[in-house]
């Protein structure tokens, strides 16, 4: 009797793998050994190829599997973000989530204050090899919904169940603009203790940071015009580091801790040639300005401790958390004016000295309990004590009055919050709903008695809800409603006046929190060759924070206020297509129709824009991969209620090759805009007291070539365990602890 080969078994394995949702690149393989027969027939190796799914959608988030993308071997996290649905990056490399810059950044499900404060530089230095996936938490839920945003960007580091000795990765990159990137990740296990350390360095040269441009302003009240030809540079370095540790006391108790932050030191120098003309174009005055900020430093550090206790009931847990965040910034800028002709000021320069500090203590408790099958409830409480302080001194050279202008301002915010939520998941339906109450007290004090102290009490109720229906293994539809609150930071609140010949800037200590609401419909299709996502959404706010700009003669005044009423329609679209084996196409598009009104000046703005990213990748023989990509902006995107940014576009090519077993060494060569030397960004100011335009030329966005190498060692089978819930605070804008835009 003849023994038949086991083809049905292999077909069954393939069928089960496809049903599990596998799709997209790269491929996994299953190989069957040859089957001996009694006769002379022998079945050769059978290889089943299946593609890993890059995109996953849950009730509250969308995940991008970074390690399933071959580009991750040599690219940075910033590069990979361009492929993530709902994430766009503008011309100045500011990260936008769901079309705006107000969002949180987590690492491993926990808020990372240092990463949130300086995301652009850190993620440009962080190699993608240490990241498992990137998640956009679209519906944060009542637990953190009031904390300032309606989205969270979660960077999930490498995570596996066990560890085999020391593991890690090393990455190095160098560009034709002499920019150096270095990154290292190490992890080790000592009994029940698991420790991981990561460090990154980004070195910026004078050539890379060289900026030049022209700004033209027309003052409507006087009819005078100003022209400034500017040139500046800020070479320096940014360092970031994190250490994470966890200790599994037993199967029900886990203790985790982390400490990290970043530090940068820059040598900022620049200048401008300023000219002023009357209404007939005749010269009124001119001068040359030169400024320097040597040893401009900024550092931010944070530490966190979490304790998680699970009960014998599956899914029930209690988490207790504490976090300390510190930021210190010292700015000393000296500006000198030379070649002065008929200037309307009597000083030859000034020295501006500013010290800003931020300290935040946070305590939080979270409880989750399953009820009947498919039902869960969650509840918790949180207390934040946040203190901002600033001391600003400005001394003018050769003034008749030599007393320096000094302003000291302290601002304290205390927030107490309670929340409760409900989660449902049964069959094709899943849903969540929650309500959060926040009481906040804000106190402003002037130690030098330059103004009256003040305080304010705020009460906010924040609802949230979403429901999702899964049609089949490929298609789903979700409807969500979110509310968020934004509180002003010290930069917006600090009333200190910073005066130059052309402008006066100061904060507004009377600002209050702003509220935004949004509703969105999410459709997703995940097939074997094609992944699609389409998200129409609408958001609105009646008291958003916005700039207030007006003219006093030929001097521009700038401050802040709760003066913006805005609403916007957005369409987020994402597509990933694999027409042939080894070929993949990715497109990420954000369309925005923006309407805004400044209630203090009765100014209106209606702009339409689109951010796009397109990537075409092809696998070649000899373990080569070639990629072409393009991204940019079409239309006009708002800068302020007064101005907008015009279209811009970028493109590039990469050639990548893997070496050694398991592709442990990967080398990539990138050509960015090889046929264009400079990158221009145009802005126009079309309403208000001051009209004009600006043309900024940034060398780092022009032609450059980059060589990157990445090496993995050990077996990446573990990472530091994390409690499943912890602290997150990112409700401020306009502070030294948050990125300003």
TORTOR-435358 format. One line per field, with one value per residue (C-alpha): residue number from 1; residue in three letters; x, y, z. Coordinates in steps of 0.02 Angstrom, whole numbers. Layout:
# residues N
dose [NUM|...] .
mardo [ALA|...] .
x [X|...] .
y [Y|...] .
z [Z|...] .
This chain:
# residues 741
dose [1|2|3|4|5|6|7|8|9|10|11|12|13|14|15|16|17|18|19|20|21|22|23|24|25|26|27|28|29|30|31|32|33|34|35|36|37|38|39|40|41|42|43|44|45|46|47|48|49|50|51|52|53|54|55|56|57|58|59|60|61|62|63|64|65|66|67|68|69|70|71|72|73|74|75|76|77|78|79|80|81|82|83|84|85|86|87|88|89|90|91|92|93|94|95|96|97|98|99|100|101|102|103|104|105|106|107|108|109|110|111|112|113|114|115|116|117|118|119|120|121|122|123|124|125|126|127|128|129|130|131|132|133|134|135|136|137|138|139|140|141|142|143|144|145|146|147|148|149|150|151|152|153|154|155|156|157|158|159|160|161|162|163|164|165|166|167|168|169|170|171|172|173|174|175|176|177|178|179|180|181|182|183|184|185|186|187|188|189|190|191|192|193|194|195|196|197|198|199|200|201|202|203|204|205|206|207|208|209|210|211|212|213|214|215|216|217|218|219|220|221|222|223|224|225|226|227|228|229|230|231|232|233|234|235|236|237|238|239|240|241|242|243|244|245|246|247|248|249|250|251|252|253|254|255|256|257|258|259|260|261|262|263|264|265|266|267|268|269|270|271|272|273|274|275|276|277|278|279|280|281|282|283|284|285|286|287|288|289|290|291|292|293|294|295|296|297|298|299|300|301|302|303|304|305|306|307|308|309|310|311|312|313|314|315|316|317|318|319|320|321|322|323|324|325|326|327|328|329|330|331|332|333|334|335|336|337|338|339|340|341|342|343|344|345|346|347|348|349|350|351|352|353|354|355|356|357|358|359|360|361|362|363|364|365|366|367|368|369|370|371|372|373|374|375|376|377|378|379|380|381|382|383|384|385|386|387|388|389|390|391|392|393|394|395|396|397|398|399|400|401|402|403|404|405|406|407|408|409|410|411|412|413|414|415|416|417|418|419|420|421|422|423|424|425|426|427|428|429|430|431|432|433|434|435|436|437|438|439|440|441|442|443|444|445|446|447|448|449|450|451|452|453|454|455|456|457|458|459|460|461|462|463|464|465|466|467|468|469|470|471|472|473|474|475|476|477|478|479|480|481|482|483|484|485|486|487|488|489|490|491|492|493|494|495|496|497|498|499|500|501|502|503|504|505|506|507|508|509|510|511|512|513|514|515|516|517|518|519|520|521|522|523|524|525|526|527|528|529|530|531|532|533|534|535|536|537|538|539|540|541|542|543|544|545|546|547|548|549|550|551|552|553|554|555|556|557|558|559|560|561|562|563|564|565|566|567|568|569|570|571|572|573|574|575|576|577|578|579|580|581|582|583|584|585|586|587|588|589|590|591|592|593|594|595|596|597|598|599|600|601|602|603|604|605|606|607|608|609|610|611|612|613|614|615|616|617|618|619|620|621|622|623|624|625|626|627|628|629|630|631|632|633|634|635|636|637|638|639|640|641|642|643|644|645|646|647|648|649|650|651|652|653|654|655|656|657|658|659|660|661|662|663|664|665|666|667|668|669|670|671|672|673|674|675|676|677|678|679|680|681|682|683|684|685|686|687|688|689|690|691|692|693|694|695|696|697|698|699|700|701|702|703|704|705|706|707|708|709|710|711|712|713|714|715|716|717|718|719|720|721|722|723|724|725|726|727|728|729|730|731|732|733|734|735|736|737|738|739|740|741] .
mardo [UNK|UNK|UNK|UNK|UNK|UNK|UNK|UNK|UNK|UNK|UNK|UNK|UNK|UNK|UNK|UNK|UNK|UNK|UNK|UNK|UNK|UNK|UNK|UNK|UNK|UNK|UNK|UNK|UNK|UNK|UNK|UNK|UNK|UNK|UNK|UNK|UNK|UNK|UNK|UNK|UNK|UNK|UNK|UNK|UNK|UNK|UNK|UNK|UNK|UNK|UNK|UNK|UNK|UNK|UNK|UNK|UNK|UNK|UNK|UNK|UNK|UNK|UNK|UNK|UNK|UNK|UNK|UNK|UNK|UNK|UNK|UNK|UNK|UNK|UNK|UNK|UNK|UNK|UNK|UNK|UNK|UNK|UNK|UNK|UNK|UNK|UNK|UNK|UNK|UNK|UNK|UNK|UNK|UNK|UNK|UNK|UNK|UNK|UNK|UNK|UNK|UNK|UNK|UNK|UNK|UNK|UNK|UNK|UNK|UNK|UNK|UNK|UNK|UNK|UNK|UNK|UNK|UNK|UNK|UNK|UNK|UNK|UNK|UNK|UNK|UNK|UNK|UNK|UNK|UNK|UNK|UNK|UNK|UNK|UNK|UNK|UNK|UNK|UNK|UNK|UNK|UNK|UNK|UNK|UNK|UNK|UNK|UNK|UNK|UNK|UNK|UNK|UNK|UNK|UNK|UNK|UNK|UNK|UNK|UNK|UNK|UNK|UNK|UNK|UNK|UNK|UNK|UNK|UNK|UNK|UNK|UNK|UNK|UNK|UNK|UNK|UNK|UNK|UNK|UNK|UNK|UNK|UNK|UNK|UNK|UNK|UNK|UNK|UNK|UNK|UNK|UNK|UNK|UNK|UNK|UNK|UNK|UNK|UNK|UNK|UNK|UNK|UNK|UNK|UNK|UNK|UNK|UNK|UNK|UNK|UNK|UNK|UNK|UNK|UNK|UNK|UNK|UNK|UNK|UNK|UNK|UNK|UNK|UNK|UNK|UNK|UNK|UNK|UNK|UNK|UNK|UNK|UNK|UNK|UNK|UNK|UNK|UNK|UNK|UNK|UNK|UNK|UNK|UNK|UNK|UNK|UNK|UNK|UNK|UNK|UNK|UNK|UNK|UNK|UNK|UNK|UNK|UNK|UNK|UNK|UNK|UNK|UNK|UNK|UNK|UNK|UNK|UNK|UNK|UNK|UNK|UNK|UNK|UNK|UNK|UNK|UNK|UNK|UNK|UNK|UNK|UNK|UNK|UNK|UNK|UNK|UNK|UNK|UNK|UNK|UNK|UNK|UNK|UNK|UNK|UNK|UNK|UNK|UNK|UNK|UNK|UNK|UNK|UNK|UNK|UNK|UNK|UNK|UNK|UNK|UNK|UNK|UNK|UNK|UNK|UNK|UNK|UNK|UNK|UNK|UNK|UNK|UNK|UNK|UNK|UNK|UNK|UNK|UNK|UNK|UNK|UNK|UNK|UNK|UNK|UNK|UNK|UNK|UNK|UNK|UNK|UNK|UNK|UNK|UNK|UNK|UNK|UNK|UNK|UNK|UNK|UNK|UNK|UNK|UNK|UNK|UNK|UNK|UNK|UNK|UNK|UNK|UNK|UNK|UNK|UNK|UNK|UNK|UNK|UNK|UNK|UNK|UNK|UNK|UNK|UNK|UNK|UNK|UNK|UNK|UNK|UNK|UNK|UNK|UNK|UNK|UNK|UNK|UNK|UNK|UNK|UNK|UNK|UNK|UNK|UNK|UNK|UNK|UNK|UNK|UNK|UNK|UNK|UNK|UNK|UNK|UNK|UNK|UNK|UNK|UNK|UNK|UNK|UNK|UNK|UNK|UNK|UNK|UNK|UNK|UNK|UNK|UNK|UNK|UNK|UNK|UNK|UNK|UNK|UNK|UNK|UNK|UNK|UNK|UNK|UNK|UNK|UNK|UNK|UNK|UNK|UNK|UNK|UNK|UNK|UNK|UNK|UNK|UNK|UNK|UNK|UNK|UNK|UNK|UNK|UNK|UNK|UNK|UNK|UNK|UNK|UNK|UNK|UNK|UNK|UNK|UNK|UNK|UNK|UNK|UNK|UNK|UNK|UNK|UNK|UNK|UNK|UNK|UNK|UNK|UNK|UNK|UNK|UNK|UNK|UNK|UNK|UNK|UNK|UNK|UNK|UNK|UNK|UNK|UNK|UNK|UNK|UNK|UNK|UNK|UNK|UNK|UNK|UNK|UNK|UNK|UNK|UNK|UNK|UNK|UNK|UNK|UNK|UNK|UNK|UNK|UNK|UNK|UNK|UNK|UNK|UNK|UNK|UNK|UNK|UNK|UNK|UNK|UNK|UNK|UNK|UNK|UNK|UNK|UNK|UNK|UNK|UNK|UNK|UNK|UNK|UNK|UNK|UNK|UNK|UNK|UNK|UNK|UNK|UNK|UNK|UNK|UNK|UNK|UNK|UNK|UNK|UNK|UNK|UNK|UNK|UNK|UNK|UNK|UNK|UNK|UNK|UNK|UNK|UNK|UNK|UNK|UNK|UNK|UNK|UNK|UNK|UNK|UNK|UNK|UNK|UNK|UNK|UNK|UNK|UNK|UNK|UNK|UNK|UNK|UNK|UNK|UNK|UNK|UNK|UNK|UNK|UNK|UNK|UNK|UNK|UNK|UNK|UNK|UNK|UNK|UNK|UNK|UNK|UNK|UNK|UNK|UNK|UNK|UNK|UNK|UNK|UNK|UNK|UNK|UNK|UNK|UNK|UNK|UNK|UNK|UNK|UNK|UNK|UNK|UNK|UNK|UNK|UNK|UNK|UNK|UNK|UNK|UNK|UNK|UNK|UNK|UNK|UNK|UNK|UNK|UNK|UNK|UNK|UNK|UNK|UNK|UNK|UNK|UNK|UNK|UNK|UNK|UNK|UNK|UNK|UNK|UNK|UNK|UNK|UNK|UNK|UNK|UNK|UNK|UNK|UNK|UNK|UNK|UNK|UNK|UNK|UNK|UNK|UNK|UNK|UNK|UNK|UNK|UNK|UNK|UNK|UNK|UNK|UNK|UNK|UNK|UNK|UNK|UNK|UNK|UNK|UNK|UNK|UNK|UNK|UNK|UNK|UNK|UNK|UNK|UNK|UNK|UNK|UNK|UNK|UNK|UNK|UNK|UNK|UNK|UNK|UNK|UNK|UNK|UNK|UNK|UNK|UNK|UNK|UNK|UNK|UNK|UNK|UNK|UNK|UNK|UNK|UNK|UNK|UNK|UNK|UNK|UNK|UNK|UNK] .
x [0|63|73|-1|80|-8|-65|-234|-146|-40|-191|-280|-136|-143|-332|-321|-183|-281|-436|-332|-324|-151|-119|14|203|320|290|299|332|281|389|345|484|485|367|440|334|337|355|471|373|440|355|479|478|310|318|161|179|64|71|67|-66|8|-152|-266|-421|-501|-644|-527|-370|-283|-115|25|141|312|409|306|373|545|578|588|759|847|723|683|518|484|500|378|250|214|141|26|-159|-222|-43|28|188|194|333|421|413|279|177|-12|-135|-312|-264|-209|-60|-153|-122|-28|121|134|271|211|39|105|122|301|316|491|437|282|384|513|440|509|694|682|583|703|843|750|778|621|704|663|477|352|202|132|-46|-165|-286|-436|-555|-455|-609|-668|-510|-407|-529|-524|-335|-327|-342|-453|-310|-156|-1|64|240|247|425|480|380|393|357|531|712|867|1019|1065|971|972|1006|1125|1088|1197|1163|1254|1195|1278|1231|1343|1198|1240|1111|1157|1039|1057|934|982|875|920|834|894|775|606|684|684|778|790|891|884|989|988|1092|1059|1195|1144|1272|1276|1250|1099|1011|1046|887|863|710|618|470|369|239|117|44|-131|-146|10|33|214|297|439|557|670|798|842|977|1000|1070|1064|1192|1196|1146|999|1019|878|883|762|780|634|622|489|481|348|317|200|68|-52|65|179|290|362|467|545|653|702|708|805|929|983|1116|1114|1219|1086|1146|1063|1032|925|933|777|711|556|471|331|173|264|404|532|652|615|747|854|969|1056|1015|1129|1083|1160|1106|1264|1239|1050|999|837|813|663|654|517|502|355|310|163|93|-35|-135|-243|-374|-426|-568|-505|-485|-508|-364|-317|-175|-92|24|136|230|351|392|523|571|699|742|862|868|996|990|1096|1043|1145|1090|1219|1218|1073|1000|859|795|644|728|874|958|1095|1042|969|1000|852|863|724|714|565|531|394|359|214|160|23|-65|-190|-293|-382|-499|-567|-694|-780|-965|-1063|-987|-946|-974|-844|-844|-699|-679|-540|-477|-332|-246|-121|-19|65|175|245|367|456|575|608|730|765|904|924|1093|1120|948|925|834|955|843|809|630|594|439|417|262|207|59|-11|-144|-226|-339|-449|-542|-663|-717|-825|-844|-933|-865|-964|-902|-1012|-1028|-1007|-1044|-927|-956|-889|-959|-897|-910|-772|-785|-640|-621|-473|-407|-284|-186|-75|46|169|305|367|189|192|8|-136|-137|-286|-367|-502|-609|-666|-788|-793|-902|-832|-938|-874|-954|-918|-999|-926|-1001|-894|-982|-862|-677|-635|-755|-803|-894|-878|-963|-878|-907|-768|-743|-575|-513|-356|-279|-154|28|146|204|25|-5|158|121|305|330|468|502|604|602|476|363|298|246|165|50|-125|-145|-335|-347|-465|-475|-545|-666|-675|-802|-795|-894|-822|-875|-741|-747|-609|-581|-438|-414|-274|-207|-293|-320|-432|-486|-602|-643|-757|-764|-826|-756|-799|-748|-824|-679|-518|-352|-288|-165|-216|-109|-130|-25|21|99|231|252|171|88|54|-37|-165|-349|-499|-557|-574|-737|-696|-765|-686|-735|-603|-583|-444|-408|-281|-244|-117|-112|-4|-39|102|217|358|266|172|91|43|-58|-104|-213|-294|-420|-475|-605|-568|-684|-632|-685|-592|-728|-620|-583|-728|-609|-658|-556|-603|-463|-452|-297|-236|-86|-29|102|129|256|297|411|480|579|723|841|994|893|878|730|700|573|507|404|325|232|176|31|-93|-199|-186|-170|-201|-58|-161|-329|-230|-115|-96|41|44|76|241|304|448|507|647|716|796|896|909|1000|999|1153|1194|1073|899|939|1030|1126|1032|1107|1005|1052|926|921|806|752|906|848|808|936|822|650|539|394|279|158|35|-53|-215|-315|-294|-192|-37|-34|112|203|353|472|575|713|769|925|884|727|823|942|1031|1095|1095|1180|1106|1155|1065|1125|1022|1102|1036|856|727|604|560|542|508|333|215|60|-88|-142|-42|-33|-51|-53|-50|-188|-83|-34|85|196|378|320|225|277|215|157] .
y [0|175|317|479|652|763|904|927|963|1101|1177|1179|1273|1403|1421|1446|1575|1677|1674|1746|1910|1897|2026|2139|2134|2057|1871|1729|1552|1378|1238|1053|923|793|645|472|347|157|174|285|450|586|751|896|1044|1131|1316|1411|1599|1715|1902|1990|2120|2293|2380|2330|2423|2404|2497|2632|2626|2592|2501|2496|2343|2423|2260|2191|2331|2304|2492|2483|2401|2564|2705|2813|2819|2989|2906|2768|2891|2950|2778|2773|2810|2976|3041|3178|3281|3460|3552|3599|3416|3451|3293|3307|3175|3180|3343|3444|3465|3440|3259|3152|3040|2877|2748|2571|2634|2762|2949|2999|3184|3201|3126|3235|3393|3366|3233|3300|3288|3129|3028|3085|3006|2850|2696|2604|2437|2457|2491|2350|2452|2628|2655|2800|2793|2872|2865|2881|2854|2936|2887|3018|3103|3272|3277|3397|3293|3181|3069|2980|2925|2769|2706|2522|2457|2279|2156|1967|1837|1785|1837|1743|1835|2012|2080|2244|2344|2478|2608|2742|2867|3009|3134|3245|3392|3313|3265|3117|2999|2865|2749|2601|2485|2352|2234|2102|1993|1953|1828|1916|2085|2145|2304|2397|2551|2656|2806|2918|3060|3182|3304|3457|3558|3741|3693|3586|3716|3864|3962|4116|4208|4369|4442|4587|4679|4819|4919|4969|5113|5208|5143|5103|4942|4841|4717|4601|4487|4359|4227|4112|3946|3838|3696|3584|3414|3327|3179|3069|2919|2805|2664|2550|2411|2291|2162|2028|1994|1851|1811|1940|2084|2186|2334|2442|2599|2712|2866|2964|3127|3229|3371|3483|3618|3737|3882|3997|4142|4250|4419|4525|4679|4782|4923|5031|5132|5259|5246|5309|5183|5309|5246|5298|5201|5045|4946|4779|4661|4525|4409|4260|4133|4034|3879|3883|3734|3645|3488|3388|3231|3123|2972|2855|2715|2596|2454|2336|2208|2078|1976|1796|1859|1862|2041|2127|2239|2392|2508|2641|2766|2914|3025|3170|3282|3420|3546|3685|3811|3957|4079|4219|4317|4467|4573|4715|4845|4915|5019|5119|5256|5366|5224|5264|5195|5260|5098|4998|4829|4731|4579|4464|4339|4215|4070|3955|3803|3673|3544|3422|3288|3166|3032|2912|2757|2651|2504|2385|2246|2126|2093|1970|1903|2047|2183|2283|2437|2552|2693|2799|2960|3076|3226|3342|3481|3581|3732|3848|3988|4117|4261|4376|4521|4634|4765|4893|4965|5156|5205|5359|5244|5103|5008|4835|4782|4629|4520|4370|4263|4101|3999|3848|3729|3594|3467|3337|3215|3068|2956|2805|2704|2554|2434|2308|2174|2032|1954|2082|2229|2326|2491|2603|2754|2859|3020|3120|3264|3382|3520|3636|3786|3905|4033|4171|4267|4410|4404|4578|4647|4708|4659|4592|4407|4308|4138|4046|3890|3782|3636|3525|3376|3274|3139|3011|2869|2753|2601|2480|2344|2209|2155|2010|1970|2110|2256|2362|2526|2635|2795|2899|3059|3141|3298|3371|3515|3620|3724|3865|3842|3970|4036|4087|4149|4240|4428|4478|4597|4552|4708|4729|4873|4781|4691|4671|4500|4455|4322|4337|4282|4280|4135|3991|3812|3782|3643|3549|3419|3302|3163|3038|2888|2755|2627|2498|2357|2234|2111|1998|2120|2282|2381|2535|2659|2808|2927|3077|3185|3351|3453|3621|3739|3901|3965|3897|3979|4091|4230|4413|4522|4709|4860|5016|5127|5021|4900|4728|4675|4492|4403|4262|4245|4127|4213|4078|3998|3862|3709|3594|3451|3319|3164|3044|2914|2773|2637|2497|2390|2242|2211|2083|1985|2100|2259|2373|2544|2652|2813|2921|3075|3206|3328|3475|3612|3739|3879|4000|4166|4284|4353|4498|4570|4491|4412|4257|4124|3982|3871|3701|3593|3415|3326|3172|3034|2905|2763|2634|2491|2347|2194|2148|1998|1987|2048|2222|2339|2503|2634|2796|2914|3086|3191|3369|3488|3550|3704|3823|3771|3895|3965|4093|4176|4306|4198|4033|3923|3884|3717|3625|3456|3336|3174|3046|2873|2736|2580|2452|2286|2157|2057|1913|1781|1838|2005|2062|2196|2315|2460|2596|2739|2882|3024|3164|3289|3254|3376|3524|3612|3719|3698|3852|3880|4025|4109|4249|4366|4423|4510|4613|4771|4699|4617|4534|4377|4273|4158|4042|3934|3788|3695|3537|3516|3526|3408|3283|3105|2987|2823|2720|2553|2449|2293|2177|2058|1929|1866|2001|1896|2012|2189|2273|2232|2375|2397|2408|2579|2726|2916|3033|3224|3326|3453|3610|3709|3855|3797|3748|3570|3556|3583|3749|3772] .
z [0|-45|83|16|45|174|61|150|314|237|150|317|396|258|274|464|444|317|428|569|473|397|263|193|200|246|228|353|292|349|281|282|279|139|166|138|44|32|-156|-255|-247|-130|-94|-92|27|37|82|128|119|217|239|407|436|464|523|665|728|899|982|1047|940|774|776|647|659|639|645|500|390|313|317|507|498|454|474|623|715|634|462|511|579|401|366|518|488|561|579|469|480|417|329|491|549|677|710|688|749|680|595|748|863|1028|1078|1204|1173|1270|1278|1316|1367|1491|1469|1429|1474|1400|1235|1230|1261|1125|1012|849|893|997|868|731|833|891|779|727|764|950|918|903|846|843|902|880|1027|943|1093|1254|1363|1523|1615|1523|1405|1494|1492|1349|1192|1089|1032|1100|1004|1091|1051|1099|1120|1083|1188|1204|1336|1386|1371|1320|1388|1338|1188|1097|941|880|746|667|530|443|312|183|296|430|542|654|731|858|950|1067|1154|1283|1387|1516|1644|1821|1897|1915|1875|1694|1647|1483|1436|1279|1229|1078|1011|871|817|716|619|568|386|425|533|419|387|284|228|196|291|220|325|284|430|382|507|452|275|316|262|338|257|355|274|407|427|577|633|789|789|940|1004|1086|1204|1268|1383|1474|1598|1635|1763|1822|1960|1957|2142|2099|1969|2044|2090|1978|2020|1882|1880|1750|1739|1586|1494|1370|1365|1224|1209|1060|999|928|821|690|619|505|395|431|322|341|202|197|92|-64|-45|20|155|335|432|430|544|560|703|770|913|999|1130|1170|1275|1257|1362|1404|1505|1559|1668|1738|1849|1877|1997|1967|2071|1995|2093|2006|2097|2070|1961|1782|1720|1889|1942|2045|1993|2102|2017|2057|1935|1955|1806|1805|1671|1681|1546|1548|1404|1390|1228|1184|1036|962|832|710|550|623|515|584|695|807|966|1070|1125|1039|1104|1248|1357|1386|1528|1564|1686|1679|1787|1794|1930|1931|2055|2006|2107|2028|2067|1935|1957|1825|1859|1738|1769|1665|1505|1389|1520|1618|1726|1767|1894|1965|2039|2008|2088|2003|2083|1945|1977|1843|1881|1775|1806|1658|1653|1505|1511|1372|1324|1321|1384|1492|1614|1656|1777|1702|1672|1779|1795|1910|1894|1978|1922|2015|1953|2058|1976|2061|1951|1964|1820|1784|1625|1551|1419|1317|1197|1134|963|825|941|1055|1144|1281|1372|1516|1613|1696|1820|1848|1976|1946|2040|1957|2059|1989|2099|2070|2205|2156|2170|1990|1974|2077|2120|2057|2067|1973|2000|1855|1849|1696|1652|1508|1423|1298|1199|1052|972|843|733|652|491|460|475|354|381|531|565|720|781|916|1015|1117|1221|1272|1378|1349|1487|1451|1499|1571|1402|1365|1544|1583|1574|1557|1411|1289|1184|1025|900|790|915|1093|1157|1322|1396|1467|1649|1633|1511|1551|1490|1316|1268|1103|1047|899|816|692|587|558|417|397|272|297|155|100|-29|18|178|177|309|290|435|408|565|629|775|852|993|1056|1162|1087|1131|992|958|966|852|827|781|880|751|667|814|813|978|1015|1156|1184|1221|1225|1067|933|880|756|672|546|433|405|300|350|216|219|92|87|-71|-119|-304|-323|-210|-158|-210|-90|-103|48|43|194|163|275|199|306|283|420|478|617|689|807|920|985|813|715|590|492|404|287|223|138|139|114|187|90|100|-39|-33|-166|-112|-217|-161|-277|-290|-178|-26|-99|-77|-170|-115|-188|-81|-86|43|68|80|-50|-23|124|307|450|552|648|617|520|413|321|248|62|-22|-8|-71|-37|-116|-102|-141|-37|-76|64|83|224|276|394|456|506|422|579|485|371|272|188|71|55|-72|-13|-146|-254|-390|-276|-168|-60|18|27|147|104|223|192|315|236|375|532|565|481|310|223|171|219|125|234|158|265|212|309|203|40|-50|62|61|209|252|395|469|600|691|803|927|1048|1044|1073|1172|1313|1374|1537|1594|1622|1723|1606|1669|1733|1738|1591|1595|1436|1455|1431|1278|1274|1416|1430|1460|1297|1119|1052|876] .
